[in-house]
């Protein structure tokens, strides 16, 4: 059996006819940027997430960068201010901070959840701290009441990197209150890279927020700094979602909860049936949307080779942690043992909505036979 880590063709084939019709409509309309499809998607996605505003942009990194830039234009953040960010994350989270002349403060993850360890956050707060960037890595909700209380106590902005968690929910403890990730903080960035749970057929991203001023500022900054044609309030950039991508995302959004439900079924099977003592499955809430299904193994490289020989494609998220990357040489001597251990042991196995039960069972059986 040959199993791709993620078959974008199989995923898109599920809605191929609707996608083709949508693309044809845009081509026939003669309007390709900032048109009705974009307005419709922004409205629908804001409603889905549970925020007043959604502003489409070029990609997930731009979404994060625009949030920080907007806070600087609003005089809430300034050069040299500090932003707490998990050390275990994709590098885009950190690039968005340094791009805006802000200082990332790396905090280790929890060994059981692989998410930001909220017990370590307060000791990282200084008078220069202005925000916490919370990353819902792997499609798991990283939000905790403790983090929210710290933001309130120290007057910090809570920004969500929701690039991997479209549709993930947070259930407030002891209540019936349910919120989507992307609506839990002051602002959130979303990526619609093709491989995401909600993926376009190219690059696209968005910012969601309930803050009217932030929304207006982000919108202007992503349109060359202009909120009125040929009038430029800011030194902005060109970061816009195009009409074709917006139309495709509008279609896929209708099916997102169902697609995520299938991912949850697959993940539940993995949790119930993977029982190899050499493999550890990190703790995870059932509310995860399993953008990535990570397993940990001390013999990670041997396991990956073994699975490849059995026809199972896997990926590593991520082989080199941000603080060991060449672009951040100033951090290369930092010791962040938990983050480093995760990056040495993490292996991502296939988990997406177009998989068959037979494929899931074969992957499970194969992992259990690894010695």
N, C-alpha and C positions, 0 to 999 in steps of 0.2 A: 504494500500500500504506500502511495506517495501522497503526503499531506503538506500543503503549503502552510507557512506560518500564518499568512493572511492572504486570502484570495480576493483582491478588489474586484476582479471580473465577476466572480460568483455573487458578491454582494450587490454590485451594480446591476447584474442581470436580473435580480429579484424585482427591479423596478424599471427595467430598460425601456419599456414602451412609454411609460409616463415621462421618463427623462427625455427621450427622443422628442416627444410632443412638446415638452417645455422648451427645449433648445430651438425647435423649429419656430415656436411662437416668438421667441426673442429675436431670432434672425429675421423673421418677417416684420417685426415691429419697427426695425430701424433705430431702436434706442437701446444702447448697450451699457450705459453707466448712469447711476443715480436715477433710476426710473421706477416704474411701478413694482417690478419684481423685488427690487431691493427694499422698498417701503413695506411691501407685504411681508417679506421675510423678517425684517426688523420688528415689525409689530407682532408677528406670530411667535418669534423667538423670545421677545420680552415677556409675552403672556405665558409661554411655556416655562421660562425660568422663574417668573414671578417678580419682575422689576418694571418700573415705569418706562425705562429707556433701554434700547439696544441700538448701538451704532456699529454698522458694518465697517470693516477695514481690510487691509491687504492680507494679514496673516496673524497668527497668535503672538509672535514676538512684537509686532507693531502694536497689537492691542495692549500688551503690558507696558511697552515703552510710552504709548500715548497717555496712559493713566498717570504714570509718574511725571511725564512732561506737563500734563494738565495741572497736577497738584503744584508744580513749580510755578506755572503761570498764574495760579490762584494764590500764590504767596503762602502756601501751606507747607511746602518743602523747599529747601535751598541746597545749593552745592555743599557737599560734605556731610549732609544729614545721613543718618544710618537707617537701614532697612533690615530687619531680621528675616532670614530666609533659610529653609532647610538645606543642609549640606548635601542631602541625598535628593537630587533633582536633576532634570534635564537642564543643560547650560543656558537655555533661553531665559529661564527665570532670573538668572544672575546677570546675563547680558543686558536685560532691560534696566537693571539698577545702575550698573556702571556706565551705560550709555548716557544716562542722565546726570552723571557726575555725583551720584549718591554712593554711599558705602555699604556693601553687603556685609552683614554679620551672620556668619554661618553657624547654624545650630544643629546638633546631631539629631538623628531620628530615633524613635523607639524601636528596640530590637524585635519586638513582637509584631508591630503594625507596619513598620518601615516608613511611617509618617513622622512629621515633626513632633519631637518629644516635648509636650507642653510643660513638663516638670523642669525643663532646662531654660525656658524662655525668659522668665523674670530676671534671672541672673545676667542675661545678655543685654538687658535694657539699660541705657545710659541717658543722660540729659539730651543727647543728640539723636536719640531714636525717635523716628517719626511714623514708622509703619511696620506691620508684620505682613510679609508676603506668604500666604498660605498656599501650598501646592497640593492639590488633590491627586497625588501621584497614583498611577495604575488604574484610575477610575474609582479610588476609595476616598471617602469623605475624611478630610484631615481636620475639620472644624471640631472644636471642643468648647464646652462652656467656660473652661478655665482660660482659654485663649481669648474668648470674648470679654471676660471680666478683666483681664490684663489690659486689653485695648481700652476699655472704659476707664480703668483706674489711672492709666498713664496717658490718656488722650491720644491714642495711636490710631492711625487709619488701618483698617483690615482690608487687604487686597487679596483676592482669590485668583490663583492661576488655575483656571478650570479647563485647560487645554485637553485633559484626558478624562474628564468626568461629566460629559453631557448626559443629563438625566439623573445623576446621582442625587439621592435625597438625604436629608438630615432630619431625624426624629428627635425632638426635644424630650429629654428624659422626664418621665413622670407626667407627660402631657400627650395630647393628640395632635400637637402642632407639628406640621411637616413642611419643610422648605427644600427647594432645590439648591444644590451647590450652584454658585453664581449669583445667589441672592442673599447670602449670609453675611457678607461684609459691606464695605462702603462702595466697592467697585470690583468687577471681575473681568478677566480676560479669557477669551475662548478662541481655540484654533479649530478650523475646519479642514485641516490638511487631509488628503484623501484617505489615510489610514485610520482616522479617528472614528469613534462610534457614530458621529454625525459628520460625514466627510464629503467635501466637494469633489469636483473633478479637476482640481488645481488648488492653488493657495487661496485662502480666505480666512477671515477672523472677525471677531466682534468684541465690543465692550458692553457690559450690562451694568446698570446702576440705577438707584433711585434719586440721585443727586442731580437736580436740574442744571446747576452751574457746571458741574463736571461734565455732564453729557454735552452741553453746548460747546464747552472748551475742547473736548475730545473730537467732536464732529468738525469743528473749525480746523484744529491742528492736522487732522487727516486729509483736509481739503486745501492744502497749501497754506493753511493759516487763515482761511477765509470763511466767513459765515454769510457774506454777501458778495455777489460776483464782482471780481476785480477790486475788492476792498480787502486788505490783508492786515488783520489785527496782530497776528503772530508770524514768526518765521517757521512756518509749518512744513509738512511733507506731503507727498502724494501717497495715500494709503486708503484705497477704496475697494470695496467688494464690487465685482462686476455683475451685470444683470443675469448672465447665464449661470454663474455660480449661485446667485441668490435664488433663482428659479429651481435649480436642482436641490438645493438645501431645503426649500419649501416642501418639495415632494418627500424627501427623506425624513423630514421632521415629523410627518404624519405617522411614520412607522417606527420612530425611535424607541418608544417605550416597549413595543413588541420585540424589537431587535434586542434591546437590553434584557428583556425577560428571557430570551433564548440564551444569551450569554450567561445569565444567572443559573439557568438549568444545567449548562455545561459545567460551570464552576462548582455547583452543588455536587455533581457527579464526581468531579475530581476530588473534592474535599472528602467525600464518602468512601472513595475507592482507592485513592493513591495511598499505599501503606508501606512504602519502602523506607526502612530505617535510615537510609543514607540521604533521604530527601525530606526537607522541612517545608511545610506550607505555612506562611505567615498568617497570623490572625487576621480575620477580615469580617466586617459587617455584611450582613445579607443585602444591605442597601447599595453595595458597590455595583458599578456597571461593568466591571472587569474589562476595561480597555486593554489592560495587560494582565495576564495571569502569571505572577512570578512564583517560582519555586527556588529554594536555596539548597545548594549541595556543595560540600567541601571539594568534591571531585567534579566541579562544574564543567571544566573543559572536556574531561573524559566522558561525562554524561552527554554533553552536546554532540560529541563525535559519534558516540554509540547510537543516539537517536537519529543522527544523519544517516548512518549506515542502515538503519531500519526504515528509512524513507520519511522521517519526521523532521521538518524544518523548524528551527528554533531561533530566537534572537536573544541578545544580552542587553538589558536596560539598567545600567550602561557600563561598558567595559572600563572606562576611566572616569573617576569622579571629577567634578568641576575644579576642586582645589589642586588637582594633580595635572591639569591641562596646561599646555605650553603658554596659552594666551593669558593665564593668570600665574605667571612665574613667581610673583611675590607671595603666593600661597603654597608653593610646592613643598615647603618644609613643614607645613602645618600637619599636625597629627590629629586625625579624626577617625579613630579606629572603628567605630560602628559603621560609618559611611563606607570606609574602605573595605570592611568585611562584606558588606552587602554587595559592593561592586565586584568583589572577588568570587562571590558564590551565586549571584542571581542568574537565573535562566528563565526566559519567557517561553511558555508553551502555547500552542494554538488554542484560541478561545474566541470564536466569532460566530455570528448568527447563521452563516451559511454552511456550517459544519454538519455532518451527519452523525447520528448516534454511533454508527459503526466506527467512524474515525475517532470519536471521543473514547470509545471503549478500547480501541487498538492502542492509542497513546497511553492510556492508563495501564494497560497490561504490559506494555513495553517498558514503561518507567519502573513498574514493580519488579521486573525481571533484571533490572540493572544491578550489577554487583561491583 
